[in-house]
Amino acid sequence: MDIRQCICEAAADIRRRYAEPLTVPDIAARAYLSPSYFSSVFRVLTGYTVGDYLNRYRLYRAAADLLDGGKPIVEIAYTHGFSSQQAFTRSFSQRYGIAPAQFRLSRPALDPFPPNTLWKEQVMELTDCFRDVKYMHKEGFYVAGVEVDINYNVEGGTDPIGSAWKIWNGENLTKVIPDQTQPGVAYGITHSETAVNTGKYIVCAEVRTLDNLPVGLVGRRFSACDYAVFDTTLAIIWTGFWRAFYTKWLPESGYAQPDASLHATYCTFNKYPAIEVYDGDNQNHPDEQSVMHIYAPIVKK
C-alpha cells in the first residue's frame, strides 16, 4: 500500500463529496484504513487535520460562489455543507477575517485551497537516520510516568507535551520510579489517538511491574511488536522526518504499520505506538540537536 497515494485519493474524495455530511470513519473506510491511523497520517502528510481540510475546502468553494454570482448567502451556506447560515457566517468570518456579505462587496483576491504546493514533493536529505536503520522485536512492556491529553485541532493543543517534560525533569522522576528495566532511559509515547485528532502523551520509564506505581503517576501496557529503529534528532523530527518516513522510507521498505488496516469496530486505542527514546543527558528536556531514537512499529507486508 502506497500510503501517500492513499491519502491523496482520500483528499480528492473529500473534495468530491465535501457538501455531504462526511465523517472521519466514513472517509477512512473508503481508504481501507482505521480512522485513528488515517487521521494521524493525513495530518502528517497534508499539515491539516481531516476536519480542518474539509472545512477549509467548503469555505473556499463558498467564497468562490460569493465572487461568482448573486446566489443568496443562505443558499450558498446549505449548498456547501453548512448546517445553517449562522454557522457558515461564523466559520467564514474566522477563516477570512470578514463576513460573507462584506467579502462579496469587497471582492478580494482568493487563494485556492488546497494550495497548489500541497502535494509538491518535499525533498529531505536522506540523513543517517534513514540509511542506517536497525530492526528489533520488543515484547509487551509496562511504563510509568506523567501523562497529558493532547489535541491537534486547536492552537497550542500539543503544548501539554512540554509541560509533561517539565514535570518529569523538575521532579527528577527518572530517579524516583522503581522497578525500571533501563535506568536513565526516558520514553515519550503518543498513544490512544482518535479519529478526531485527540490523544494522550506519556513521558515515562519502562518498568518490570506496575505494582509499585508511585502516587500521581500513570501506568500503561503496550503490546509486543517489531520496530524499525532510527537514530535522529528533534531538529530532523520537526523538519520532516515523519513525512519522509511515510512517503519515502515506508513504501520502499517492504513493511507496513500494524494498525493500518480497517477495523470493523473502529478501535481508537493504538496498541503499537511509535516511541521516542532518550538516554543519558538527552532526556533532560532535550534541545534540537540532542540525539534520540525513534521506534516505529512495523509488520512485514
C-alpha positions as CSV (number, residue, x, y, z in Angstrom):
1,M,0.0,0.0,0.0
2,D,1.4,3.4,-1.0
3,I,0.2,5.5,1.9
4,R,0.9,8.8,0.1
5,Q,-1.3,7.8,-2.8
6,C,-3.9,6.5,-0.5
7,I,-4.1,9.9,1.3
8,C,-4.0,11.8,-2.0
9,E,-7.0,9.8,-3.2
10,A,-8.8,10.3,0.2
11,A,-8.3,14.1,-0.1
12,A,-9.7,14.0,-3.6
13,D,-12.7,12.1,-2.3
14,I,-13.2,14.8,0.3
15,R,-13.3,17.4,-2.4
16,R,-15.8,15.4,-4.5
17,R,-18.2,14.8,-1.6
18,Y,-17.4,17.9,0.5
19,A,-21.1,19.1,0.6
20,E,-22.2,15.8,2.2
21,P,-22.3,15.2,6.0
22,L,-18.9,13.4,5.9
23,T,-17.4,11.8,9.0
24,V,-13.8,10.6,9.5
25,P,-14.8,6.9,9.9
26,D,-16.7,7.2,6.6
27,I,-13.7,8.7,4.8
28,A,-11.2,6.3,6.4
29,A,-13.4,3.3,5.5
30,R,-13.3,4.2,1.8
31,A,-9.5,4.4,2.1
32,Y,-9.4,1.0,3.9
33,L,-7.7,2.4,7.0
34,S,-8.7,2.6,10.6
35,P,-10.0,6.1,11.5
36,S,-7.3,6.9,14.0
37,Y,-4.4,5.8,11.7
38,F,-6.0,7.6,8.8
39,S,-6.3,10.8,10.8
40,S,-2.8,10.7,12.0
41,V,-1.2,10.1,8.6
42,F,-3.5,12.6,6.9
43,R,-2.3,15.2,9.4
44,V,1.4,14.4,8.9
45,L,1.2,14.4,5.0
46,T,-1.0,17.4,4.5
47,G,-0.4,19.6,7.5
48,Y,-4.2,19.7,8.2
49,T,-6.5,17.7,10.3
50,V,-9.2,16.0,8.3
51,G,-11.8,18.3,9.8
52,D,-9.8,21.4,9.1
53,Y,-9.1,20.3,5.5
54,L,-12.8,19.6,4.9
55,N,-13.9,22.9,6.5
56,R,-11.3,25.0,4.5
57,Y,-12.4,23.4,1.3
58,R,-16.1,24.1,2.0
59,L,-15.2,27.7,2.8
60,Y,-13.1,28.1,-0.3
61,R,-15.9,26.8,-2.6
62,A,-18.4,29.0,-0.8
63,A,-16.0,32.0,-1.2
64,A,-15.7,31.3,-4.9
65,D,-19.5,31.2,-5.2
66,L,-19.7,34.6,-3.4
67,L,-17.4,36.1,-6.0
68,D,-19.0,34.4,-8.9
69,G,-22.7,35.4,-8.8
70,G,-25.7,36.6,-6.8
71,K,-26.9,33.5,-5.0
72,P,-28.4,34.3,-1.6
73,I,-25.9,33.7,1.2
74,V,-28.3,31.2,2.9
75,E,-28.3,29.1,-0.3
76,I,-24.5,29.2,-0.5
77,A,-24.3,28.0,3.1
78,Y,-26.5,25.0,2.6
79,T,-25.1,24.2,-0.8
80,H,-21.6,23.9,0.6
81,G,-22.4,21.7,3.5
82,F,-23.0,24.1,6.4
83,S,-25.9,23.4,8.8
84,S,-27.1,27.0,8.9
85,Q,-26.4,30.5,7.6
86,Q,-25.2,31.4,11.1
87,A,-22.7,28.6,11.3
88,F,-21.5,29.5,7.8
89,T,-21.1,33.2,8.7
90,R,-19.2,32.4,11.9
91,S,-16.8,29.9,10.2
92,F,-16.3,32.1,7.2
93,S,-15.5,35.2,9.3
94,Q,-13.0,33.2,11.3
95,R,-11.3,31.9,8.2
96,Y,-11.2,35.1,6.0
97,G,-11.5,37.8,8.6
98,I,-14.6,39.3,7.0
99,A,-18.3,38.4,6.9
100,P,-19.6,36.8,3.7
101,A,-21.7,39.8,2.6
102,Q,-18.6,42.1,3.0
103,F,-16.5,39.6,1.2
104,R,-18.9,39.7,-1.8
105,L,-18.8,43.5,-1.8
106,S,-15.0,44.0,-1.4
107,R,-14.1,41.1,-3.9
108,P,-10.6,40.4,-2.5
109,A,-8.2,38.0,-4.2
110,L,-9.0,34.4,-3.4
111,D,-6.2,31.9,-2.8
112,P,-7.0,28.4,-3.9
113,F,-7.5,25.6,-1.5
114,P,-5.8,23.2,-1.3
115,P,-2.8,25.3,-2.2
116,N,-1.0,24.3,-5.4
117,T,2.1,23.3,-3.5
118,L,0.3,20.9,-1.0
119,W,1.4,17.7,-2.8
120,K,4.7,19.0,-4.2
121,E,7.4,16.6,-3.3
122,Q,9.3,17.9,-0.2
123,V,12.9,16.8,-0.7
124,M,14.5,15.8,2.5
125,E,18.1,14.8,2.5
126,L,18.4,11.1,3.4
127,T,20.4,11.5,6.6
128,D,22.0,8.7,8.5
129,C,18.7,8.1,10.3
130,F,17.3,6.6,7.0
131,R,20.5,5.0,5.8
132,D,21.3,3.0,8.9
133,V,18.0,1.6,10.1
134,K,18.0,-1.1,12.8
135,Y,15.3,-3.7,13.4
136,M,14.2,-5.3,16.7
137,H,11.4,-7.1,18.3
138,K,10.1,-5.8,21.6
139,E,7.9,-7.9,23.9
140,G,4.9,-6.4,25.6
141,F,6.1,-3.8,28.2
142,Y,4.9,-1.6,31.1
143,V,5.7,2.1,31.5
144,A,5.1,4.5,34.4
145,G,5.2,8.3,34.1
146,V,3.4,11.6,33.5
147,E,0.5,11.6,31.1
148,V,-1.3,14.5,29.4
149,D,-4.1,15.0,26.9
150,I,-3.2,16.5,23.5
151,N,-5.4,17.9,20.8
152,Y,-4.2,18.6,17.3
153,N,-7.4,20.5,16.4
154,V,-6.6,23.7,18.4
155,E,-3.7,26.1,18.6
156,G,-1.5,25.1,21.5
157,G,-3.1,21.6,21.7
158,T,0.3,19.9,21.9
159,D,1.7,22.3,24.5
160,P,1.0,19.9,27.3
161,I,3.8,17.7,26.0
162,G,6.3,20.4,27.1
163,S,4.6,20.6,30.4
164,A,4.9,16.9,31.0
165,W,8.6,17.0,30.3
166,K,9.0,19.9,32.7
167,I,7.3,17.8,35.4
168,W,9.5,14.8,34.5
169,N,12.7,16.8,34.8
170,G,11.6,19.1,37.6
171,E,10.7,16.3,39.9
172,N,13.6,14.1,38.7
173,L,11.3,11.2,38.1
174,T,13.9,9.2,36.4
175,K,15.4,8.7,39.9
176,V,12.1,8.2,41.6
177,I,10.3,5.5,39.6
178,P,11.0,2.0,41.0
179,D,11.5,-1.3,39.1
180,Q,12.9,0.3,35.9
181,T,14.2,-2.0,33.3
182,Q,16.6,0.6,31.8
183,P,17.5,3.2,34.4
184,G,18.4,6.5,32.9
185,V,16.3,6.0,29.7
186,A,13.1,8.0,29.2
187,Y,10.4,7.4,26.6
188,G,8.0,9.8,25.0
189,I,4.9,8.0,23.7
190,T,1.9,9.3,21.9
191,H,-1.0,6.8,22.2
192,S,-4.7,6.4,22.2
193,E,-5.1,8.7,19.2
194,T,-8.6,9.1,17.9
195,A,-10.3,9.8,14.6
196,V,-10.9,13.4,15.8
197,N,-7.2,14.0,16.4
198,T,-7.0,13.9,20.1
199,G,-4.8,11.6,22.1
200,K,-2.5,11.1,25.0
201,Y,1.2,11.6,25.5
202,I,3.2,10.0,28.3
203,V,6.7,10.8,29.4
204,C,7.8,7.6,31.1
205,A,10.3,4.9,32.1
206,E,9.9,1.3,31.2
207,V,9.2,-0.8,34.3
208,R,9.0,-4.5,35.2
209,T,5.8,-4.2,37.1
210,L,3.1,-1.6,38.0
211,D,2.6,-3.0,41.4
212,N,4.8,-0.2,43.0
213,L,3.5,2.7,40.9
214,P,4.1,5.9,42.8
215,V,1.0,8.0,43.7
216,G,0.2,10.6,41.0
217,L,1.9,8.7,38.1
218,V,0.1,6.8,35.3
219,G,0.9,3.2,34.3
220,R,0.4,1.8,30.8
221,R,1.0,-1.5,29.0
222,F,1.8,-1.8,25.3
223,S,1.7,-4.9,23.2
224,A,4.6,-6.8,21.7
225,C,5.7,-5.6,18.3
226,D,8.5,-5.4,15.7
227,Y,10.1,-2.0,15.3
228,A,12.3,-0.1,12.9
229,V,14.8,2.0,14.9
230,F,16.0,5.4,13.6
231,D,18.7,7.5,15.2
232,T,17.7,11.1,14.7
233,T,17.4,14.5,16.4
234,L,14.5,16.7,17.3
235,A,15.5,19.1,14.5
236,I,15.0,16.4,12.0
237,I,11.7,15.3,13.6
238,W,10.4,18.9,13.3
239,T,11.6,19.4,9.7
240,G,10.0,16.4,8.0
241,F,11.0,13.0,9.5
242,W,7.5,11.6,9.6
243,R,6.6,12.9,6.1
244,A,9.8,11.3,4.7
245,F,9.0,8.1,6.7
246,Y,5.5,7.8,5.1
247,T,6.3,9.0,1.6
248,K,9.8,7.6,1.1
249,W,11.0,5.0,3.5
250,L,7.9,3.0,4.3
251,P,6.7,2.4,0.7
252,E,10.2,1.1,-0.3
253,S,10.9,-0.9,2.9
254,G,8.7,-3.9,2.4
255,Y,7.0,-3.1,5.7
256,A,3.6,-1.6,6.7
257,Q,2.4,-0.4,10.1
258,P,0.4,-2.8,12.2
259,D,-2.5,-0.5,12.9
260,A,-3.1,0.5,9.3
261,S,-5.9,-2.0,8.4
262,L,-9.6,-1.3,8.7
263,H,-11.2,-2.5,11.9
264,A,-14.9,-3.1,12.0
265,T,-15.1,-1.6,15.5
266,Y,-13.0,1.4,14.6
267,C,-10.9,0.8,17.7
268,T,-9.0,4.0,18.5
269,F,-6.6,2.6,21.1
270,N,-3.2,2.2,19.4
271,K,-1.5,-0.8,20.9
272,Y,1.6,-0.2,18.8
273,P,2.6,3.5,19.2
274,A,5.9,5.0,17.9
275,I,8.3,5.5,20.8
276,E,10.7,8.4,21.3
277,V,13.7,7.1,23.3
278,Y,16.0,9.5,25.1
279,D,19.0,8.2,27.1
280,G,21.6,9.8,29.3
281,D,21.7,13.6,29.4
282,N,19.5,13.8,26.3
283,Q,16.4,13.1,28.4
284,N,16.8,16.3,30.4
285,H,14.5,18.5,28.2
286,P,16.5,17.7,25.0
287,D,17.3,20.5,22.6
288,E,17.1,20.4,18.8
289,Q,20.4,18.6,18.3
290,S,20.0,16.1,21.0
291,V,20.3,12.5,19.7
292,M,17.2,10.5,20.1
293,H,15.9,7.2,18.8
294,I,12.5,6.6,17.1
295,Y,11.0,3.2,17.4
296,A,8.5,2.9,14.5
297,P,6.1,-0.1,14.7
298,I,6.3,-2.3,11.6
299,V,5.0,-5.6,10.2
300,K,6.1,-7.4,7.0
301,K,3.8,-6.8,4.1
